[in-house]
């Protein structure tokens, strides 16, 4: 089983995260931010990655640190669970429709973190969460996980649908990318022989 646990404590947040890449989408999530909990539950359910997240953050200040650090910790846990990346499919692409909204996510578990984010919101908050923090979460996650991630809301009007479809698209692309390819289960999917994060090559 490809599992990992991250314990991260700063003056701003205290976080415990456990992931199982070979799970069934079972989750326990508590961040103190209801909408973020809902999105991380979607991430687990649709990626089939078991996710246990417990965060106590400085929400009396704002939601920034909790949101950012949750992305960092989950990304670090997934990166650690992947190990040397041997046998993984590596790439994943998914479209997630949600009523009038359609979002596309594409992933390369490359060791070279990069985020392309193309989504816009027409209101400043969803529930109690600032909409500007969603891009920040995806940036923190992709950086810590060591993945290249492109997220594009192709169209949509409802802000809730836009962000939920983004998390669902990420989840489905991630599910595809972390799966073991039975035809190359013993090989690292790179002509370099490593996925360690060099600036060039594939």
C-alpha positions in Angstrom: 0.0 0.0 0.0 1.3 3.4 -0.9 0.6 5.5 2.2 2.2 8.5 3.9 1.6 10.6 7.0 2.6 14.2 7.4 2.7 16.1 10.7 3.3 19.8 10.3 3.3 22.3 13.1 4.0 26.1 12.8 2.9 29.1 14.8 0.0 29.4 12.3 -1.3 25.9 11.9 -1.0 22.4 13.3 -1.7 19.7 10.7 -1.9 15.9 10.6 -2.5 14.3 7.2 -2.5 10.7 6.1 -3.1 9.5 2.5 -3.5 6.1 1.0 -3.1 6.2 -2.8 -4.6 2.7 -3.1 -7.7 3.4 -1.1 -11.4 3.7 -1.9 -12.0 7.4 -1.3 -12.7 7.2 2.4 -12.1 10.5 4.2 -12.1 12.2 7.5 -11.6 16.0 7.1 -11.6 18.7 9.6 -10.0 22.1 8.7 -12.3 24.5 10.6 -13.5 25.9 7.2 -16.7 24.2 6.1 -16.4 24.9 2.4 -12.7 23.7 2.3 -13.8 20.5 4.1 -16.4 19.9 1.4 -13.8 20.4 -1.4 -11.3 18.0 0.2 -14.0 15.4 0.7 -14.7 15.7 -3.1 -11.0 15.3 -3.8 -10.8 12.1 -1.8 -14.1 10.6 -3.0 -13.4 11.1 -6.7 -9.7 10.3 -6.7 -10.2 7.2 -4.6 -7.3 8.4 -2.4 -8.1 7.8 1.3 -7.6 11.1 3.1 -7.4 11.9 6.8 -6.9 15.6 7.5 -7.0 17.4 10.8 -6.1 21.0 11.0 -6.1 23.6 13.8 -5.3 26.9 12.3 -5.3 30.6 13.2 -8.7 31.3 11.9 -9.1 34.2 14.2 -6.6 35.9 11.9 -8.1 34.7 8.5 -8.3 31.5 6.4 -5.1 32.1 4.4 -2.7 30.0 6.5 -5.1 27.1 7.0 -5.9 26.9 3.3 -2.3 27.2 2.2 -0.9 24.7 4.7 -3.6 22.2 3.9 -2.5 22.2 0.3 1.1 21.9 1.3 0.6 19.0 3.7 -1.7 17.0 1.3 0.7 17.6 -1.5 3.7 16.5 0.6 1.9 13.4 1.7 1.0 12.4 -1.8 4.5 13.0 -3.0 5.9 10.8 -0.2 3.4 8.1 -0.8 4.4 8.0 -4.5 8.0 7.1 -3.5 10.2 6.9 -6.6 7.2 7.0 -8.9 8.0 3.6 -10.2 5.2 2.1 -12.4 2.8 5.1 -12.2 0.8 6.3 -15.2 2.2 9.7 -14.5 -0.2 11.7 -16.7 -3.9 12.4 -16.1 -6.5 14.5 -17.7 -10.2 14.9 -16.7 -13.2 17.0 -17.5 -15.7 17.6 -14.8 -19.1 18.9 -15.8 -21.4 20.3 -13.1 -24.7 21.7 -14.4 -23.7 24.7 -16.5 -20.0 24.5 -15.7 -17.2 22.5 -17.3 -13.7 22.4 -15.9 -10.6 20.6 -17.3 -7.6 19.5 -15.2 -4.4 18.0 -16.6 -1.6 16.6 -14.5 2.0 15.5 -15.0 3.6 14.0 -12.0 6.9 15.3 -13.2 8.8 16.4 -10.1 8.6 19.9 -11.7 5.9 21.9 -9.8 4.0 24.4 -11.9 0.4 25.7 -11.9 -1.6 27.1 -14.7 -4.9 28.4 -13.3 -7.6 29.8 -15.5 -10.7 30.3 -13.4 -12.5 33.5 -12.4 -15.2 34.2 -9.8 -17.9 36.8 -9.7 -18.2 37.0 -5.9 -15.6 37.4 -3.1 -16.8 34.6 -0.9 -18.3 31.1 -1.0 -19.8 30.3 2.4 -17.2 31.7 4.8 -14.3 31.1 2.4 -12.6 33.8 0.3 -12.7 32.8 -3.4 -9.1 34.2 -4.0 -7.9 31.4 -1.7 -8.8 28.6 -4.2 -6.0 29.4 -6.6 -3.7 29.6 -3.6 -4.7 26.1 -2.5 -4.0 24.7 -5.9 -0.7 26.5 -6.1 0.4 25.2 -2.7 -0.7 21.6 -3.5 1.0 21.4 -6.9 4.2 22.9 -5.4 4.4 20.4 -2.5 3.3 17.4 -4.6 5.9 18.2 -7.3 3.4 18.1 -10.1 2.6 20.2 -13.2 -1.1 21.1 -13.0 -3.3 22.9 -15.4 -6.8 23.9 -14.3 -9.2 25.7 -16.6 -12.8 26.5 -16.1 -14.0 26.3 -19.7 -17.3 27.9 -18.9 -19.8 28.4 -16.1 -21.6 31.0 -14.1 -22.2 29.6 -10.6 -19.2 30.1 -8.4 -19.9 27.0 -6.3 -20.1 24.9 -9.4 -16.9 26.4 -10.8 -14.7 25.5 -7.8 -16.3 22.2 -7.1 -15.8 21.1 -10.7 -12.2 22.2 -10.4 -11.6 19.9 -7.4 -13.5 17.0 -9.0 -11.5 17.4 -12.2 -8.3 17.4 -10.2 -9.4 14.3 -8.3 -10.2 12.4 -11.5 -6.9 13.4 -13.2 -5.0 12.5 -10.1 -6.7 9.1 -9.8 -5.5 8.4 -13.4 -2.0 9.7 -12.9 -1.1 7.8 -9.7 -2.4 4.5 -10.9 0.1 1.7 -11.6 0.4 0.9 -15.2 0.4 -2.9 -15.3 2.5 -2.9 -18.5 5.3 -0.9 -16.9 4.9 -1.6 -13.2 8.6 -1.9 -12.6 9.7 1.2 -14.6 9.9 4.9 -13.8 7.9 6.7 -16.5 10.7 8.9 -17.8 13.5 8.5 -20.4 15.8 10.1 -17.7 15.1 7.2 -15.4 14.1 9.5 -12.6 11.3 12.0 -11.8 13.3 14.2 -9.5 12.4 17.7 -10.7 15.1 18.7 -13.2 14.4 21.8 -15.2 14.6 20.1 -18.6 13.9 16.7 -20.1 10.9 14.4 -19.6 
